[in-house]
Amino acid sequence: MSSGQCVLNAAEVFDQRDEDGVVVLLNDDPAPELYQNVRNAAAACPAQAIQIEE
């Protein structure tokens, strides 16, 4: 399912639990220099489960 794509794009903001593969939010207010990585993560999420509010 490629659920780890958000972690690969923004590891400072997302992580993935080993036991079940669920992606968790680490930082709900990332620094501006991470914004593009977060946008890339949202675009790469196969379930379209990431919504960005600016």
C-alpha positions as CSV (number, residue, x, y, z in Angstrom):
1,M,0.0,0.0,0.0
2,S,3.0,2.3,0.3
3,S,1.8,3.9,3.5
4,G,5.4,4.7,4.4
5,Q,5.8,7.3,1.6
6,C,4.9,10.1,3.9
7,V,7.6,9.1,6.3
8,L,10.1,8.9,3.5
9,N,9.2,12.4,2.4
10,A,8.9,14.0,5.9
11,A,10.5,11.9,8.6
12,E,10.7,14.9,10.9
13,V,6.9,15.1,10.8
14,F,5.7,11.5,10.4
15,D,6.7,8.1,11.7
16,Q,5.4,4.6,11.1
17,R,4.7,2.1,13.9
18,D,6.6,-1.2,13.4
19,E,3.9,-3.3,15.0
20,D,1.0,-2.4,12.6
21,G,2.4,0.0,10.0
22,V,0.1,2.9,11.0
23,V,1.6,6.3,10.3
24,V,1.6,8.7,13.2
25,L,2.0,12.5,13.3
26,L,5.1,13.5,15.2
27,N,4.9,17.3,14.7
28,D,1.6,19.1,14.0
29,D,3.4,22.5,13.6
30,P,6.5,21.9,11.4
31,A,9.1,24.6,10.7
32,P,8.7,26.5,7.5
33,E,11.7,24.7,6.0
34,L,9.8,21.5,6.2
35,Y,6.6,22.7,4.4
36,Q,7.6,21.4,1.0
37,N,8.5,18.0,2.5
38,V,5.1,17.8,4.1
39,R,3.4,18.8,0.9
40,N,5.3,16.0,-0.9
41,A,4.3,13.6,1.8
42,A,0.6,14.5,1.4
43,A,0.9,14.1,-2.3
44,A,2.5,10.7,-2.0
45,C,0.0,9.3,0.6
46,P,-1.8,6.5,-1.3
47,A,-4.9,6.8,1.0
48,Q,-5.0,10.6,0.7
49,A,-5.2,10.7,4.5
50,I,-3.0,13.8,5.0
51,Q,-4.8,17.1,4.9
52,I,-2.7,20.3,5.1
53,E,-4.2,23.4,6.8
54,E,-2.2,26.6,6.2
